[in-house]
Amino acid sequence: MRIAIAGFQHETNTFAPTVATYEEFEKRDAWPELLVGDQVLTRMVEVNIPIAGFVDAARRTTDWDLIPILWCSAEPSSYVTDDAYERIVSRMLDGIQEAGDINAIYLDLHGAMVVQSHEDGEGELLRRIREVVGNKMPVVVSLDLHSNTTDAMCEHATAITIFRTYPHIDMAATGARVLHHLKYALDGHSIFKAWRRSPFLVPLTAQHTGSTPCAELYAKATDMGGDSVLSAELSMGFPAADIHDAGPAVVAYGKTQLGADTAVDELYQALLDAEAQFCDQLIPPQEAVRRAMAHTQGPIVIADAQDNAGAGASSDTVGVLTALIEGRAQGAVLALLDDPDAVSKAHEVGIGAEISLSLGGKSGQPGQHPYNGKFLVEALGDGNILFSGTMYGGFVGELGPMAVLRVIDGQSDVRVVVGSERCQCLDLEIFRHMGIEPADQHIVVVKSSVHFRADFEPISNEVLVAESPGAHPCRLDVVDYRNLRKGVRLGALGPTFGA
Ligand SMILES: [Zn+2]
């Protein structure tokens, strides 16, 4: 068997300030740069990425010939430009055609890509692949838990598997999981499918799979394989995408249509029954700082959930920073605030120097402004970080020059890790690279919504989620949606869109 494999990942926040150009997909960030041909096989080894899991499982359990085409991703942001999309999709389609006789295709996709000219980037990609290979060839796909899974994706893909964890510790396992569907299809069996879309959206902060109700929903999905069911899949959706099909979806695959229909109905009903249990416990940053300082034992981890680069935000807002300073926080560190200008000034003056800066707040979002103050340059770094955590472990990120700036105000004890590339703070090594051991701090602020929990929850005494300014909205009832389908609820038990 000859199986073409490729990956193209982007999570698009249509409310974010910056777009994803071709260059964003070409460069290395926390994940690898654009990989072509055999680079996909040599670089995606023993890392937690879907395509790495697929390749590993295929090598261990089959004698298939894998034909790698390309793999790329860009940090979440606003729309993928038409230029980037068309260039990357053309290369994928050319690669599929140049691969000669192939028996199947595996794709490592996200599911929440919005292109300037296409609301459903993955659905459009799959439609174009079907134009090339026809409707009979098995085309299997793995998707992110945050996929806004659409009719086009379900129709064009032979089978889809979806992450079952958030933090995503099963990315490689999800790539490996779809191998079972592919083997079944290549054995000559038909795969029957059914899917349903949720009548309500769920903010990311309520999608943690370690908490109710996602813990129970994903346990149920995992248990639902059976005689007539190949798998039941649940995507929680990415609500920061203002598109018709945003939100959770349930997909099931069966050996019979009845098997698929029964499984999809059962999991869909469980999702509907759980609506009242989705809760994200956002608190104002001032209260988060007050509660953290009231603890005698740290570290208290405060998530700056709405300024999460990993959900497309600018990661340069200063709401929580200001709350720390005004709340006279002690033993506090914050990462990763994106401000290349400030980093470059810190590198110019060097360690031990004091500088006045307008820090952060430069991404042009309405109502956002920098924090103006004096800082001591405490440490400098090159941003080449070997990640050690469950999600990114094994990758060397290239985050560009970094600096630790201590706020000089005589009242608080606050340090900020400032970076030059937007990157979600989800790995302890981001602090350690700058000489800071997070476990020894009293307050650790991370610009992250949920992913930080995998690495930071084990070292924390308590986790608080702050509602501070940022381009990744968690309170969905106030978001200025235009393109959602009429009748969908903005958050669990939320108001109805278009009412
Ligand atoms: Zn995700």
Boltz pocket constraint, residues with backbone or C-beta under 6 A from the ligand:
constraints:
  - pocket:
      binder: B
      contacts: [[A, 144], [A, 145], [A, 146], [A, 168]]
      max_distance: 6.0
